[in-house]
């Protein structure tokens, strides 16, 4: 997705959502390689930004309501190791097995998310490609 498409997609989001989504985008792009960034047009999680490989969603990001942001993490979902290690820090934000919902990105445990994205993406891609 190019910058113009991304900026258009952000239209209508609150200031907190824009800041949070930009921060998540930077976190994912800085700590992964080879993920395709698209706006999902499918039935499930429609209009979410998907970070995927070989048509498999790895991460999904979207505004939720008027002020919240949601972040789905398949590498976290598929890793008991990551869940055990980071569960207590993420619990206040968890709304599903691998989904965080929050108002401000700065409230999240940044170091833990970075570790999940770095290690989790690598392990997830190795597992899905084997």
Protein Blocks (a to p, Z undefined) as FASTA:
>chain_A
ZZklmmmmmgopafklmmmmmmmmmmmmmmgghiacdddfbfboghiacddeehiafbdc
ddehjlbccdddfklmmmmklmmmmmmmmmmmpgbfkbccdfblklpcfklmmmmmmmmm
mmmmmmmmZZ
